[in-house]
């Protein structure tokens, strides 16, 4: 009986080998006859693809030079970057995404790879839709977008996602926020944003957020010009914003002060110097370097004014998220990718957002970035529980001092009327 089974297995193996050899010979025969390697749509990419049919018209569009300053040209409307910004990004990422030509076919150029990735980020279109526009296969598009997004962030992060690391740089941000938004000693607005995605395979409830959807969290801090000064992406959606902040590199850097936040400053009418603070909403814990509003159950007129003045600055980060999502509309839809690829896309969008903002507000000089690689919180968040963090007495005292200052020497003439309408 065992001998019969062995003979049967040998026969099956022989038949399989014959089938494989026939398939190999058939493919070699197709190559000798010059049959195409790709389908009819992908094979006509160099004739009908968007890179060869649409992009030249965008580049040569007439009338763009005569548009008013508040209008964007055709090229910028399509790719979200001006021609100058696109050339800058291409010069930085070209070596990372360029592929070599072979004897069998020419590789997709770095310029086309960058353009199709920008179009994907700008519209949030499905890969199938891009396939019929750019005449590139869905499998190739998936690989191109993933590689190019990663290259965009890696090549732009040192120049455009800058966490200040000197006292003067923090003072510049604080002065800008005080002049525009009337809050002293503020060095940024902090919040988290859920980026929706499809549920990963066998992920359970790790990415299930309070909205009933699957997501990863973008934790970001911005300045007065809506530019991100800190980003960290990768925490599972089930974590709270405060929990993500507690394990972030920003919290660790603020605690050890290895990013040189300025020392406390004595404000007019105050008896003690007040520390420089980051402003956030109720989802974050109250700390000496992190201010949050008073709870609604203990509000007085003075505390309502403090909440109003704090929220005027805190909404900067909400506006930054709005600008980011309206420009790179991939963030408005459910991303059908794995968490690591989704993270690369979000980081690329943040880097491109800061590039555009820097064009609106050119930096005064080159600022060295915080010596860190944004942590992938997906490995650490499972140990973070959504439990309340009791504020220290020192943190409560700092908030009371700010409340007292904003109601007296730091008051603005419209605040009481605005609080009544708020």
C-alpha positions in Angstrom: 0.0 0.0 0.0 2.8 2.4 0.9 4.6 1.5 -2.4 1.5 2.5 -4.3 1.3 5.9 -2.6 4.9 6.6 -3.4 4.4 5.7 -7.0 1.3 8.0 -7.1 3.3 10.9 -5.6 6.1 10.4 -8.2 3.6 10.5 -11.0 2.0 13.7 -9.8 5.4 15.3 -9.4 6.3 14.3 -13.0 3.1 15.7 -14.4 3.6 19.0 -12.5 7.2 19.3 -13.9 5.9 18.7 -17.4 3.3 21.4 -17.0 5.8 23.9 -15.7 8.2 23.2 -18.6 5.4 23.7 -21.1 4.5 27.1 -19.5 8.2 28.2 -19.6 8.5 27.1 -23.3 5.2 28.9 -24.1 6.5 32.2 -22.5 9.8 31.9 -24.4 7.9 31.4 -27.6 5.8 34.5 -26.9 9.0 36.5 -26.4 10.5 35.2 -29.6 7.3 36.2 -31.5 7.4 39.7 -29.9 4.1 39.4 -28.0 3.6 42.3 -25.5 4.4 41.8 -21.8 1.6 44.1 -20.7 -2.0 44.7 -21.5 -3.3 47.0 -24.3 -4.0 49.9 -21.8 -0.6 49.8 -20.0 1.2 49.2 -23.3 -0.1 52.5 -24.7 1.1 54.6 -21.7 3.6 56.6 -23.7 0.8 57.7 -26.1 -2.3 58.1 -24.1 -1.1 58.2 -20.4 -1.6 61.4 -18.5 2.1 62.1 -18.2 2.3 62.2 -22.0 -1.1 63.7 -22.9 -2.2 65.9 -20.0 0.9 67.1 -18.2 2.5 68.9 -21.3 -0.7 70.9 -21.6 -0.5 71.8 -17.9 3.1 72.9 -18.2 2.4 75.0 -21.3 -0.9 76.4 -20.0 -1.3 80.0 -21.2 -2.6 82.7 -19.0 -1.2 81.4 -15.7 1.3 84.3 -15.5 -1.6 86.8 -15.6 -3.5 85.4 -12.7 -3.9 87.5 -9.5 -1.8 86.5 -6.5 -4.6 84.8 -4.8 -5.2 82.4 -7.7 -3.1 79.3 -8.5 -2.1 78.2 -11.9 -3.2 75.1 -13.8 -0.2 73.1 -12.9 -0.5 74.0 -9.2 -4.2 73.3 -9.2 -3.6 69.8 -10.5 -0.6 68.8 -8.4 -1.0 71.2 -5.4 2.6 72.3 -5.9 3.8 75.2 -8.1 6.3 74.4 -10.9 9.2 75.7 -8.7 8.1 73.7 -5.7 7.8 70.6 -7.9 11.3 71.0 -9.3 12.6 71.4 -5.7 11.0 68.2 -4.5 12.1 66.3 -7.7 15.7 67.4 -7.2 15.7 66.0 -3.6 13.9 62.7 -4.3 15.1 61.8 -7.8 18.0 59.7 -6.7 15.8 57.8 -4.2 13.0 56.9 -6.7 14.8 56.7 -10.0 15.0 53.2 -11.7 17.4 52.0 -14.3 16.3 51.1 -17.9 16.8 47.5 -19.1 17.2 45.8 -22.5 13.5 44.8 -22.3 11.8 48.1 -21.5 12.4 51.6 -20.3 11.7 52.4 -16.6 9.0 54.8 -15.5 10.9 58.1 -15.0 11.3 59.7 -11.6 9.3 62.7 -12.8 6.3 60.6 -13.7 6.6 58.6 -10.4 6.5 61.9 -8.4 3.6 63.3 -10.4 1.4 60.3 -10.1 2.1 60.2 -6.3 1.2 63.8 -5.9 -2.0 63.3 -7.9 -2.9 60.4 -5.6 -2.2 62.5 -2.5 -4.1 65.5 -3.9 -7.2 63.7 -4.9 -7.5 60.5 -2.9 -8.4 58.7 -6.1 -8.4 54.9 -6.1 -5.6 53.0 -7.8 -8.0 51.7 -10.4 -8.9 55.3 -11.4 -5.3 56.3 -11.6 -4.6 53.2 -13.7 -7.1 54.4 -16.4 -5.7 58.0 -16.3 -1.9 57.3 -16.2 -1.9 53.9 -17.9 0.2 52.3 -15.2 -0.8 49.0 -13.7 -2.4 48.9 -10.2 0.4 46.8 -8.9 3.0 49.2 -10.1 1.1 52.2 -8.8 0.9 50.6 -5.3 4.6 50.2 -5.2 5.4 53.6 -6.8 3.2 55.5 -4.4 4.6 53.7 -1.3 8.2 54.2 -2.3 7.8 57.8 -3.4 5.9 58.8 -0.3 8.6 57.4 1.9 11.3 59.2 -0.2 9.4 62.6 0.0 9.4 62.5 3.8 13.0 61.2 4.2 14.3 63.9 1.8 12.2 66.9 3.1 12.0 66.3 6.9 15.4 67.9 7.7 14.5 71.1 5.9 10.8 71.5 6.3 9.6 69.7 9.5 11.7 71.6 12.0 11.4 71.2 15.7 13.3 74.2 17.2 16.4 73.3 19.2 17.6 76.7 20.4 16.2 79.3 22.8 16.0 82.0 20.1 14.0 79.8 17.7 11.4 79.2 20.5 11.4 82.9 21.3 10.6 83.7 17.7 7.6 81.4 17.7 6.4 82.7 21.0 6.7 86.3 19.8 4.8 85.5 16.7 2.0 83.9 18.6 1.8 86.7 21.1 1.6 89.4 18.4 -1.0 87.6 16.3 -3.1 85.8 19.0 -2.4 87.7 22.2 -1.2 84.8 24.4 2.2 85.3 26.1 4.8 82.5 26.5 3.1 80.2 24.1 5.4 78.0 22.0 2.8 76.0 20.0 -0.6 74.5 19.6 -0.9 70.7 20.0 -3.6 68.2 19.0 -4.2 64.8 17.5 -6.0 63.8 14.2 -7.4 60.5 13.3 -6.5 59.3 9.8 -9.0 56.7 8.7 -7.9 53.5 7.1 -9.2 50.0 6.4 -8.9 47.5 9.2 -5.6 45.6 9.1 -5.7 41.9 8.9 -6.1 40.2 12.3 -5.7 43.6 14.1 -8.7 43.0 16.4 -9.7 46.3 18.0 -6.2 47.9 18.2 -7.0 50.5 15.6 -10.7 50.9 16.5 -11.3 54.5 17.7 -14.1 56.3 19.6 -15.7 57.2 16.3 -16.3 53.5 15.5 -13.8 53.5 12.7 -10.2 52.2 12.2 -7.5 54.8 12.2 -4.0 55.8 13.1 -3.2 59.0 15.0 -1.3 62.1 13.8 0.0 64.0 16.8 1.2 67.4 15.7 2.2 70.8 17.0 2.1 74.0 14.9 3.2 77.7 15.0 1.4 80.9 14.2 1.8 80.3 10.4 0.1 76.9 10.4 3.4 75.1 9.9 4.0 71.9 11.8 6.9 72.1 14.2 6.4 68.5 15.4 4.7 65.5 14.0 4.4 61.9 15.1 2.4 59.3 13.3 1.6 55.7 13.9 -0.3 55.3 17.2 -3.4 53.0 17.0 -6.7 54.8 16.9 -7.8 53.2 20.2 -5.3 55.4 22.1 -6.3 58.8 23.5 -4.5 62.0 22.4 -3.2 62.4 26.0 -1.9 58.8 26.0 -0.1 59.3 22.7 1.5 62.5 24.1 2.7 60.8 27.2 4.8 58.3 25.3 5.9 60.8 22.5 9.4 62.1 22.0 8.0 65.6 22.5 7.0 64.9 26.1 10.4 63.3 26.8 12.2 66.2 25.3 10.1 68.8 27.2 10.7 66.9 30.5 14.5 66.7 30.0 14.5 70.1 28.2 17.1 68.9 25.6 15.4 71.1 23.0 16.3 74.3 24.9 12.9 75.8 25.7 13.5 79.3 27.2 13.4 79.7 30.9 10.4 81.1 32.7 9.7 84.8 32.0 8.3 87.4 34.4 5.2 89.0 32.9 3.9 92.5 33.9 2.0 92.4 37.1 3.0 88.9 38.0 5.0 88.1 41.2 6.7 85.0 39.8 8.0 84.1 36.4 5.7 82.0 34.2 7.1 79.1 32.1 6.7 78.8 28.3 3.8 76.5 27.5 2.1 74.5 24.8 -1.6 75.0 24.4 -4.0 72.0 23.9 -7.6 70.9 24.5 -9.2 68.8 27.2 -7.9 65.5 25.8 -4.4 66.3 27.1 -3.2 66.4 30.7 -2.4 69.6 32.6 1.3 70.1 33.1 3.6 73.0 33.9 4.6 73.1 30.2 1.2 72.1 28.8 -1.9 74.2 29.3 -5.5 72.9 28.9 -8.9 74.7 29.5 -10.7 74.6 32.8 -13.4 72.0 33.1 -16.9 73.3 32.4 -18.2 72.3 35.9 -15.9 74.8 37.7 -16.1 77.8 35.4 -16.2 81.4 36.6 -16.1 84.5 34.5 -12.3 84.7 34.8 -11.9 81.1 33.9 -14.2 81.5 30.9 -11.9 84.3 29.7 -8.9 82.1 30.1 -10.5 79.3 28.2 -11.5 81.7 25.4 -8.0 83.2 25.2 -6.4 79.7 25.2 -8.8 78.4 22.5 -8.0 81.3 20.2 -4.5 79.9 19.9 -5.3 76.2 20.2 -7.5 76.4 17.1 -4.4 77.1 15.0 -3.7 73.4 15.0 -7.3 72.6 14.0 -6.9 75.0 11.1 -3.6 73.4 10.2 -5.3 70.0 10.0 -8.0 71.6 7.9 -5.5 73.1 5.4 -3.6 69.8 5.3 -6.7 67.8 4.5 -8.2 70.2 2.0 -4.9 70.3 0.1 -4.0 66.6 0.3 -7.5 65.0 0.1 -6.2 61.5 0.5 -6.6 62.3 4.3 -10.4 62.9 3.8 -11.0 59.3 2.7 -10.4 55.8 4.1 -6.9 54.8 3.1 -6.9 51.3 1.8 -3.3 50.5 2.8 -1.4 48.8 5.6 -0.6 50.9 8.7 3.1 51.3 7.8 2.3 52.6 4.3 -0.5 54.8 5.6 2.0 56.3 8.0 4.4 57.1 5.1 1.6 58.8 3.2 0.7 61.0 6.2 4.3 62.0 6.9 4.7 62.9 3.2 1.6 65.0 3.3 2.9 66.9 6.4 6.3 67.5 4.8 4.7 68.8 1.6 2.3 71.0 3.7 5.3 72.6 5.4 7.0 73.1 2.0 4.0 75.0 0.8 3.7 77.1 4.0 7.4 77.9 3.8 6.8 79.4 0.4 4.1 81.6 1.9 6.3 82.4 4.9 10.0 82.0 3.9 12.2 80.9 6.9 14.8 83.4 8.1 17.5 80.7 8.1 18.3 77.1 8.2 17.1 75.6 11.5 18.6 72.3 12.6 15.9 69.7 13.2 15.4 67.9 16.6 17.9 65.0 16.6 15.3 62.3 16.4 13.4 60.0 14.1 9.6 60.3 14.7 8.8 57.2 16.7 6.5 54.5 15.4 4.1 54.5 18.3 2.3 51.4 17.0 4.9 49.3 19.0 4.4 51.2 22.3 0.8 52.3 22.4 -0.7 48.9 23.4 0.8 49.5 26.9 -0.9 52.9 27.2 -4.2 52.9 29.0 -6.9 55.6 28.7 -6.7 56.6 32.4 -6.8 60.2 33.7 -3.6 61.8 34.7 -3.8 63.9 37.9 -2.3 67.3 37.5 0.3 68.4 40.0 -0.2 71.4 42.3 2.6 73.2 40.4 0.7 72.8 37.1 -2.5 74.1 38.7 -0.7 77.1 40.1 0.8 77.9 36.7 -2.7 77.8 35.1 -4.1 80.0 37.9 -1.3 82.6 37.3 -2.0 82.7 33.6 -5.7 83.1 34.3 -5.0 86.0 36.6 -2.7 87.7 34.1 -5.1 87.3 31.2 -7.8 88.9 33.3 -5.7 91.9 34.5 -2.5 93.1 32.9 -2.8 90.9 29.9 -6.4 91.5 29.1 -7.6 92.7 25.7 -10.6 95.0 25.3 -12.9 92.6 23.4 -12.5 89.5 25.6 -15.5 90.0 27.9 -17.9 90.7 25.1 -16.5 87.7 23.1 -17.0 85.4 26.1 -20.6 86.3 26.4 -21.2 85.3 22.7 -18.9 82.2 22.9 
